[in-house]
Amino acid sequence: MKNLDLFRSFAALGELCNFSDAAARLGITQPTLTKQIARLEDMMGTQLFERSRQGTELTAFGCQFLAEVQPLVREANRIWERGLRMAHGETGQLAIGFTFSALEIMTHALIAYRDAYPEVELTFNDISSQSQLPMVRERQLDIAFARWPAAPDLASCLISRDRLAFVFPVALAGQIATIDSPAIKELPFIRLKKSVAPGFEEAVERLFAWKGIDPAVTHWVNESLVQLRMVSAGLGVAVMHESALSGVIDTHAIVAQGIEGPALSWQVGMFWRKDEKNPVVGNFLRIAHEVMRTSSGP
């Protein structure tokens, strides 16, 4: 609105009734304010202020007009301040995809980011690595924490390494020492559905082929938490992401053993669009890199 600056000046002077104080609030000189008020009065075709040796007062019309102008100025100030926050990435939306292998580093980054930018609306989804990168390209996700290797058309950085872990109940420790124990061939395996974690289940299949394991019974589930609960209840054994077990297993009920072998470990990266100009995303990347540097030590 072309007259907004004139309205701001009128509102300031109308509230303070002092040219010097109003000019200071507006950050302009007193002569400039005088000219703006004179111009507005000329445009309105009526007087807004009474000026005398005793000071400056609103006219009757000026009082009525001030009541109309103040809400407009307040709303314009609100919009301006919100625009500045948006331009600096202090408000907006951020969509993040992740896999279990990235859960720890992503959680630390999200906590630091939320503390720094509490007004940004966050959405994060546990999505397979194969699905995440296309969603970044299509702008359905802003950040992906997915399996390496890098995608040439996306910016990326390595963040962590993960591997398979064999998980079994403590109650079976007398029968099972490792995944090579003969007893496991007769036990049910509790596995994630291939549609839920296709890349991970391919690694499990490689493990079974290497070890010559052909489970007698397989229970397919949708979540790693269900795997853990079923193992804890003694309903079978499982192969899981080692990173998903950190800090969440009850060592009195479950044994978890990392497995080293051919193609049984993998790297995880953070991915984003190379042409990204959204300051919300830029702020998250900056904080995530700071968290990763801190986590890796000197």
PLY file of the C-alpha trace (Angstrom):
ply
format ascii 1.0
element vertex 298
property float x
property float y
property float z
element edge 297
property int vertex1
property int vertex2
end_header
0.00 0.00 0.00
1.55 3.27 -1.16
0.25 5.25 1.83
1.47 2.81 4.50
4.50 4.93 5.48
2.20 7.93 5.92
-0.13 5.84 8.10
2.82 4.65 10.21
3.92 8.24 10.76
0.40 9.37 11.60
-0.09 6.48 14.07
3.21 7.19 15.82
2.50 10.90 16.18
-1.12 10.24 17.14
-0.03 7.91 19.95
2.83 10.10 21.25
1.59 13.60 20.33
5.21 14.70 20.17
7.04 15.23 16.88
10.48 14.58 18.36
9.47 11.33 20.10
7.49 10.07 17.10
10.38 10.76 14.72
12.74 8.85 17.04
10.36 5.85 17.14
10.15 5.84 13.34
13.86 6.35 12.81
13.39 9.47 10.67
14.14 13.16 11.13
11.59 15.54 12.59
11.39 17.63 9.37
10.64 14.45 7.39
7.85 13.54 9.80
6.43 17.07 9.55
6.33 16.80 5.74
4.65 13.37 5.88
1.90 14.58 8.22
1.33 17.68 6.08
1.10 15.49 2.97
-1.41 13.14 4.61
-3.55 16.05 5.78
-3.45 17.46 2.27
-4.50 14.11 0.79
-7.31 13.70 3.33
-8.46 17.29 2.84
-8.74 17.90 6.57
-6.62 18.61 9.61
-5.43 15.70 11.77
-3.61 17.62 14.51
-3.98 20.87 16.41
-0.58 22.52 16.88
0.00 25.14 19.54
2.62 26.34 22.00
1.20 23.85 24.48
1.98 20.94 22.12
0.36 18.70 19.51
-3.10 17.18 19.88
-5.35 15.13 17.65
-8.39 16.79 16.17
-11.77 15.09 16.60
-11.41 13.63 13.11
-7.81 12.67 13.88
-8.98 10.62 16.89
-11.52 8.77 14.78
-9.06 8.18 11.95
-6.34 6.95 14.35
-8.69 4.20 15.56
-9.02 3.05 11.93
-5.32 3.27 11.12
-3.84 1.56 14.20
-5.09 -2.00 13.41
-3.77 -1.66 9.85
-0.34 -0.55 11.05
-0.20 -3.35 13.64
-1.10 -5.97 11.03
1.44 -4.55 8.57
4.11 -4.71 11.29
3.15 -8.31 12.07
3.37 -9.31 8.41
6.71 -7.53 8.02
8.18 -9.21 11.10
6.93 -12.63 9.99
8.36 -12.02 6.52
11.74 -11.25 8.05
11.59 -14.47 10.10
10.68 -16.43 6.98
13.51 -14.84 5.02
15.96 -15.88 7.74
14.52 -19.39 8.01
13.12 -18.78 11.50
9.64 -19.98 10.52
8.23 -22.27 7.84
8.18 -26.03 7.30
10.82 -28.74 7.10
10.16 -32.33 5.94
12.73 -35.01 6.82
12.95 -38.68 5.88
15.13 -41.17 7.74
16.01 -44.81 8.24
16.87 -46.56 11.51
20.57 -46.38 10.66
20.42 -42.57 10.86
18.14 -42.32 13.87
20.74 -41.32 16.47
22.50 -38.55 14.51
19.18 -37.29 13.10
17.66 -37.10 16.59
20.59 -35.06 17.92
20.38 -32.71 14.93
16.61 -32.29 15.31
16.87 -31.48 19.01
19.51 -28.81 18.35
17.52 -27.42 15.42
14.23 -27.30 17.36
15.96 -25.43 20.19
17.32 -22.86 17.74
14.20 -22.52 15.55
11.10 -23.45 17.61
8.67 -21.80 15.17
9.52 -24.09 12.24
6.96 -26.85 11.69
8.77 -30.21 11.53
7.58 -33.41 9.88
9.73 -36.53 9.84
8.97 -39.97 8.48
10.55 -43.40 8.73
10.84 -44.23 5.02
13.01 -46.72 3.14
16.16 -45.35 1.54
14.91 -46.34 -1.91
11.84 -44.13 -1.47
13.51 -41.13 0.12
15.74 -39.85 -2.67
12.95 -39.61 -5.29
10.89 -37.73 -2.70
13.73 -35.21 -2.24
13.87 -34.69 -6.00
10.10 -34.21 -6.15
10.24 -31.77 -3.16
8.13 -34.01 -0.95
11.10 -34.20 1.42
13.68 -31.48 2.13
16.28 -33.71 3.80
16.86 -37.46 3.50
18.89 -39.64 5.83
19.39 -42.67 3.62
21.85 -45.34 2.59
25.00 -44.43 0.73
26.27 -44.28 -2.04
25.64 -40.72 -3.03
23.21 -39.70 -5.77
25.07 -37.58 -8.36
22.17 -35.15 -8.80
21.84 -34.46 -5.05
24.15 -32.81 -2.54
25.18 -35.19 0.23
27.58 -36.07 3.01
28.43 -39.24 4.90
27.14 -39.33 8.47
27.48 -42.85 9.92
28.04 -46.56 9.46
25.69 -49.37 10.45
25.68 -53.17 10.35
23.52 -56.19 11.06
23.11 -57.46 14.61
21.86 -60.85 15.80
19.30 -60.54 18.59
18.07 -63.33 20.84
16.47 -63.70 24.30
18.68 -64.08 27.35
16.56 -67.09 28.27
18.07 -68.95 25.29
21.67 -68.04 26.12
22.26 -71.62 27.25
21.38 -72.88 23.75
22.71 -70.00 21.65
26.16 -68.46 21.75
26.23 -66.77 18.31
24.33 -66.79 15.05
26.43 -69.84 14.11
24.92 -71.93 16.93
23.09 -74.99 15.50
20.04 -74.34 17.70
18.94 -71.30 15.71
18.00 -73.48 12.73
15.00 -74.70 14.70
13.95 -71.28 16.03
11.50 -68.83 14.43
13.05 -65.70 12.90
11.16 -62.45 13.37
11.76 -60.25 10.33
10.69 -56.93 8.92
8.44 -57.16 5.90
10.40 -56.63 2.70
8.03 -53.84 1.67
8.95 -51.97 4.87
12.74 -52.21 4.61
13.74 -53.69 1.23
17.41 -52.71 1.39
17.83 -54.02 4.91
16.12 -57.32 4.13
18.43 -57.80 1.14
21.33 -57.64 3.61
19.57 -60.22 5.82
19.20 -62.51 2.80
22.94 -62.16 2.10
23.65 -63.09 5.72
21.44 -66.19 5.50
23.07 -67.25 2.25
26.55 -66.80 3.75
25.71 -68.69 6.94
23.54 -71.30 5.25
20.53 -70.40 7.35
17.08 -71.48 6.17
14.63 -70.54 8.95
12.05 -73.20 9.75
9.52 -70.49 10.64
9.45 -66.77 9.80
7.17 -64.20 11.41
6.89 -61.02 9.32
6.26 -57.72 11.16
6.00 -54.03 10.28
8.21 -52.43 12.95
11.54 -53.00 14.65
9.92 -52.36 18.01
7.64 -55.34 17.41
10.71 -57.44 16.60
12.29 -56.48 19.92
9.14 -57.19 21.92
8.65 -60.59 20.33
12.29 -61.53 20.92
12.06 -60.31 24.51
8.95 -62.49 24.96
10.91 -65.53 23.78
8.95 -65.94 20.54
12.03 -66.17 18.34
15.26 -64.51 17.25
15.91 -61.61 14.87
18.45 -59.82 12.73
18.20 -56.04 13.14
19.99 -52.74 12.55
22.68 -52.49 15.21
22.09 -48.72 15.44
18.40 -49.28 16.24
19.36 -51.16 19.38
21.51 -48.48 20.98
20.08 -47.47 24.34
16.71 -49.20 23.82
17.26 -52.87 24.63
16.90 -54.41 28.06
20.20 -56.28 28.43
18.60 -58.42 31.14
16.15 -59.78 28.54
17.91 -59.52 25.18
21.38 -60.23 23.79
22.54 -58.24 20.75
25.67 -59.18 18.79
27.06 -57.14 15.91
27.88 -59.18 12.81
30.87 -58.56 10.55
30.84 -60.19 7.15
30.62 -59.65 3.39
28.17 -56.85 2.49
26.64 -56.90 5.99
27.50 -53.30 6.87
26.68 -50.08 5.10
27.14 -46.34 5.21
24.46 -43.71 5.70
24.38 -40.22 4.24
22.40 -37.00 4.46
20.96 -35.82 1.12
19.42 -32.56 -0.07
18.83 -30.69 -3.33
21.84 -28.97 -4.87
19.77 -25.93 -5.90
18.14 -25.57 -2.47
17.53 -21.92 -1.58
15.06 -22.34 1.28
16.69 -20.74 4.37
14.84 -23.22 6.60
16.74 -26.07 4.94
20.00 -24.09 5.03
19.69 -23.56 8.77
19.04 -27.26 9.37
22.06 -28.27 7.27
24.28 -25.86 9.19
23.15 -27.23 12.55
23.33 -30.86 11.39
26.92 -30.36 10.23
27.79 -28.74 13.58
26.25 -31.71 15.44
28.18 -34.19 13.28
31.45 -32.34 13.87
30.81 -32.37 17.62
29.89 -36.06 17.59
33.00 -37.05 15.66
35.27 -35.23 18.13
38.49 -33.32 17.34
0 1
1 2
2 3
3 4
4 5
5 6
6 7
7 8
8 9
9 10
10 11
11 12
12 13
13 14
14 15
15 16
16 17
17 18
18 19
19 20
20 21
21 22
22 23
23 24
24 25
25 26
26 27
27 28
28 29
29 30
30 31
31 32
32 33
33 34
34 35
35 36
36 37
37 38
38 39
39 40
40 41
41 42
42 43
43 44
44 45
45 46
46 47
47 48
48 49
49 50
50 51
51 52
52 53
53 54
54 55
55 56
56 57
57 58
58 59
59 60
60 61
61 62
62 63
63 64
64 65
65 66
66 67
67 68
68 69
69 70
70 71
71 72
72 73
73 74
74 75
75 76
76 77
77 78
78 79
79 80
80 81
81 82
82 83
83 84
84 85
85 86
86 87
87 88
88 89
89 90
90 91
91 92
92 93
93 94
94 95
95 96
96 97
97 98
98 99
99 100
100 101
101 102
102 103
103 104
104 105
105 106
106 107
107 108
108 109
109 110
110 111
111 112
112 113
113 114
114 115
115 116
116 117
117 118
118 119
119 120
120 121
121 122
122 123
123 124
124 125
125 126
126 127
127 128
128 129
129 130
130 131
131 132
132 133
133 134
134 135
135 136
136 137
137 138
138 139
139 140
140 141
141 142
142 143
143 144
144 145
145 146
146 147
147 148
148 149
149 150
150 151
151 152
152 153
153 154
154 155
155 156
156 157
157 158
158 159
159 160
160 161
161 162
162 163
163 164
164 165
165 166
166 167
167 168
168 169
169 170
170 171
171 172
172 173
173 174
174 175
175 176
176 177
177 178
178 179
179 180
180 181
181 182
182 183
183 184
184 185
185 186
186 187
187 188
188 189
189 190
190 191
191 192
192 193
193 194
194 195
195 196
196 197
197 198
198 199
199 200
200 201
201 202
202 203
203 204
204 205
205 206
206 207
207 208
208 209
209 210
210 211
211 212
212 213
213 214
214 215
215 216
216 217
217 218
218 219
219 220
220 221
221 222
222 223
223 224
224 225
225 226
226 227
227 228
228 229
229 230
230 231
231 232
232 233
233 234
234 235
235 236
236 237
237 238
238 239
239 240
240 241
241 242
242 243
243 244
244 245
245 246
246 247
247 248
248 249
249 250
250 251
251 252
252 253
253 254
254 255
255 256
256 257
257 258
258 259
259 260
260 261
261 262
262 263
263 264
264 265
265 266
266 267
267 268
268 269
269 270
270 271
271 272
272 273
273 274
274 275
275 276
276 277
277 278
278 279
279 280
280 281
281 282
282 283
283 284
284 285
285 286
286 287
287 288
288 289
289 290
290 291
291 292
292 293
293 294
294 295
295 296
296 297
